[in-house]
């Protein structure tokens, strides 16, 4: 019997695509809300999210100290977008590490540091810092559907899938919805 007929292509699954879109739009909102990315003394919000399928990430992630996602505020981004945004706004300025979101939308309380892939073919862009390099490598893992980052230095939002990335600089975020007559 062919196992391929039983697998789910999460990257094309409607709910998982909606989840990834919500995460991306939240990061874009956090970036656009912060006014002083061009001030070298200011530290903006930064975030790293990983959408994962599978039962466990324990074989390639370690707890990131005491950093936790406030599950009491929001456990599922699709259940209450406002509460998710509120929690993300706090985490983006107060915590470090990756926020793990299961494909069913459940956010894990423990934030993690993903271990490097030993055989990773870098392909890093010049603008990538450690958060982005980790997200790129992590996106290559079989159990990871996508990783997303918000750069605390520039406000850039990036979505990584299978070692590829789509990155949007802060000035181009939500351009189609913003009034460009300024």
C-alpha positions as CSV (number, residue, x, y, z in Angstrom):
1,X,0.0,0.0,0.0
2,X,1.2,3.5,-0.9
3,X,1.8,5.7,2.2
4,X,1.7,8.9,0.0
5,X,-2.1,8.5,-0.3
6,X,-2.4,8.9,3.4
7,X,-0.2,12.0,3.9
8,X,-1.7,15.5,4.2
9,X,-0.1,18.3,2.2
10,X,-0.3,20.9,5.0
11,X,1.2,23.6,2.9
12,X,-2.0,23.4,0.7
13,X,-4.5,22.7,3.4
14,X,-7.0,25.6,3.7
15,X,-7.0,26.0,7.5
16,X,-3.2,25.8,7.7
17,X,-2.9,28.4,4.9
18,X,-5.4,30.6,6.8
19,X,-3.3,30.1,10.0
20,X,-0.1,31.1,8.2
21,X,-1.7,34.2,6.8
22,X,-3.0,35.3,10.2
23,X,0.5,34.8,11.7
24,X,2.0,36.8,8.8
25,X,-0.6,39.6,9.0
26,X,0.0,39.9,12.8
27,X,3.8,40.3,12.3
28,X,3.1,42.9,9.6
29,X,0.8,44.8,12.0
30,X,3.4,44.7,14.8
31,X,6.0,46.0,12.4
32,X,3.8,48.8,11.1
33,X,2.7,49.8,14.6
34,X,6.4,50.5,15.7
35,X,7.5,53.9,14.5
36,X,11.2,54.1,15.3
37,X,12.9,51.3,13.3
38,X,15.2,53.9,11.8
39,X,16.5,55.0,15.3
40,X,19.6,52.9,15.9
41,X,19.0,53.2,19.7
42,X,15.5,51.7,19.5
43,X,14.9,48.0,19.6
44,X,11.7,47.1,17.8
45,X,9.5,44.0,18.2
46,X,10.9,40.8,17.0
47,X,9.4,37.4,16.6
48,X,10.0,33.9,15.3
49,X,7.0,31.5,14.7
50,X,7.1,27.9,13.5
51,X,4.0,26.1,12.2
52,X,4.6,22.4,12.8
53,X,3.0,19.1,11.9
54,X,3.7,15.9,13.8
55,X,3.6,14.8,17.3
56,X,6.8,16.3,18.7
57,X,9.7,18.7,18.0
58,X,11.7,17.4,21.0
59,X,14.3,15.8,18.8
60,X,15.3,19.1,17.2
61,X,14.3,21.9,19.7
62,X,15.2,22.9,23.3
63,X,13.3,25.1,25.7
64,X,14.3,28.7,25.5
65,X,14.9,29.4,29.2
66,X,11.8,30.6,31.0
67,X,10.3,32.2,27.8
68,X,6.6,31.3,27.5
69,X,3.7,32.1,25.2
70,X,0.8,33.5,27.4
71,X,-1.6,30.6,26.7
72,X,-4.0,32.1,29.2
73,X,-4.4,35.1,26.9
74,X,-4.6,33.2,23.6
75,X,-4.1,29.5,22.8
76,X,-5.4,29.5,19.2
77,X,-4.7,32.5,16.8
78,X,-7.8,31.7,14.7
79,X,-10.1,31.6,17.7
80,X,-9.6,35.2,18.7
81,X,-7.5,37.4,16.5
82,X,-7.5,40.4,18.8
83,X,-6.3,38.4,21.8
84,X,-3.7,36.7,19.6
85,X,-2.4,40.1,18.5
86,X,-2.4,41.4,22.1
87,X,-0.3,38.4,23.2
88,X,2.0,38.6,20.2
89,X,2.6,42.3,20.9
90,X,3.8,41.5,24.4
91,X,5.9,38.5,23.4
92,X,7.6,40.4,20.6
93,X,9.1,42.9,23.0
94,X,9.7,40.7,26.1
95,X,10.7,37.2,25.0
96,X,13.1,35.4,22.7
97,X,12.9,32.1,21.1
98,X,10.5,30.5,18.6
99,X,6.8,30.3,19.2
100,X,5.5,26.8,18.1
101,X,2.1,26.6,16.6
102,X,0.7,23.2,15.6
103,X,-1.1,22.9,12.3
104,X,-4.4,22.6,14.3
105,X,-3.7,26.2,15.6
106,X,-2.8,25.3,19.1
107,X,0.2,27.4,20.4
108,X,2.6,25.6,22.6
109,X,3.3,27.4,25.9
110,X,7.1,26.7,25.9
111,X,9.2,28.8,23.5
112,X,12.1,27.0,22.0
113,X,15.5,27.2,20.3
114,X,15.6,25.0,17.2
115,X,18.9,23.0,16.8
116,X,20.9,23.6,13.6
117,X,20.6,21.1,10.8
118,X,23.9,19.4,10.5
119,X,23.6,19.1,6.7
120,X,22.1,22.5,6.1
121,X,23.0,24.1,2.8
122,X,23.1,27.7,3.9
123,X,21.7,29.9,1.2
124,X,21.5,32.8,3.7
125,X,20.8,36.3,2.4
126,X,23.1,39.2,3.5
127,X,20.4,40.8,5.6
128,X,19.7,37.6,7.7
129,X,20.6,37.6,11.4
130,X,20.6,34.5,13.6
131,X,16.8,34.5,14.0
132,X,16.3,34.4,10.2
133,X,19.0,31.9,9.6
134,X,17.5,29.6,12.1
135,X,14.0,30.0,10.6
136,X,15.4,29.2,7.1
137,X,17.1,26.1,8.4
138,X,14.1,25.0,10.5
139,X,11.8,25.4,7.5
140,X,13.7,22.6,5.8
141,X,12.6,20.1,8.5
142,X,10.0,17.6,7.4
143,X,7.7,18.3,10.4
144,X,7.8,22.1,9.7
145,X,5.2,23.6,7.4
146,X,6.5,27.2,7.6
147,X,8.5,29.5,9.8
148,X,7.9,33.3,10.0
149,X,10.0,36.1,11.4
150,X,9.7,39.7,12.3
151,X,13.1,41.5,12.3
152,X,13.5,43.7,15.4
153,X,16.2,45.8,13.6
154,X,14.3,46.6,10.4
155,X,10.6,45.5,10.7
156,X,11.1,43.1,7.8
157,X,8.6,40.2,7.7
158,X,9.7,36.9,6.1
159,X,7.9,33.6,5.5
160,X,10.1,30.5,5.1
161,X,9.0,27.3,3.5
162,X,11.2,24.3,2.5
163,X,14.4,26.4,2.6
164,X,12.9,29.1,0.4
165,X,11.7,32.5,1.6
166,X,9.5,35.4,0.8
167,X,10.6,38.5,2.5
168,X,9.0,41.9,2.6
169,X,10.7,45.0,3.9
170,X,8.8,47.2,6.3
171,X,8.1,50.0,3.8
172,X,6.4,47.5,1.5
173,X,4.3,45.8,4.1
174,X,0.5,46.0,3.4
175,X,1.3,48.4,0.5
176,X,-1.9,47.5,-1.3
177,X,-4.0,48.6,1.7
178,X,-2.1,51.8,2.6
179,X,-2.8,55.2,1.2
180,X,0.3,56.1,-0.9
181,X,-0.6,59.8,-1.3
182,X,1.5,60.8,1.7
